[in-house]
């Protein structure tokens, strides 16, 4: 339950960040969410984008930009 609640809060933080800063690189999101480890953030954002969970991306692997759908 605790882990599920933590993931939910993290998703909400990511979505909120992309709401105000669309077309962001993961590196830029990480700078604005310093309380989340970069590797965890990277996994979560990629998982959300691949699942079509309100996030989509543009660009190649290296300079991929994320935004809300």
N, C-alpha and C positions, 0 to 999 in steps of 0.2 A: 504494500500500500504506500509506504513512504517513497519508494523508488518511482512508483507510478505518479504520485503527486509531484515529485521533483521534476519528472519529465514533462508533465503538463505545464508547470510553471515556466520551464525552460522554453517550451514551444511558444507559450504566450509571449515571453520576452523577445523571442526571435521575430514573431509576427508583428509585434508592436514596433520593433526596430525597423523592419522593412516597410511598415506603414508610413513612417516618417522619413525613411531613407531608402527609396526604391532604387533598383539597379546597383546594389552594393556587392562588393567582393567579400568573401568570407573574412579576409584579413580586416576589412573595414568594420564588419559586424563585430568581430572579436575585440577591436579597439573600443567599441561602444559598450560591450558587455564583458568587462574585465573579470567578473566573478565566475565566468564559465571558462574552463580550460579549452584551449584552441582545438585540440584533437576531439574533444567531446562535442564542441560546437560544430566542427566540420562534419562529423558523422551524423549529427542530428539534422543539419540543414540538407545534406545530401539525401538522407533517408526521407525527409519531408518532401523534397522536390521529386524524387523518384516515385513516391507514392501519390503524387498529385495532391498533397495535403496543403492546399492554399498557396503553395510556393511553386514558382516556375523559374527557369534559368535561361540565359542567353549566353552565347560564346562558347569557346573551346574549354578544354580541361584546365588550362593554366589560369586564364583570366575570365572565368565564368562569373557572371553577375546574376544575382538573385533578386526576385521581386514577388509581391503578392499577386495572385491571380484574381 
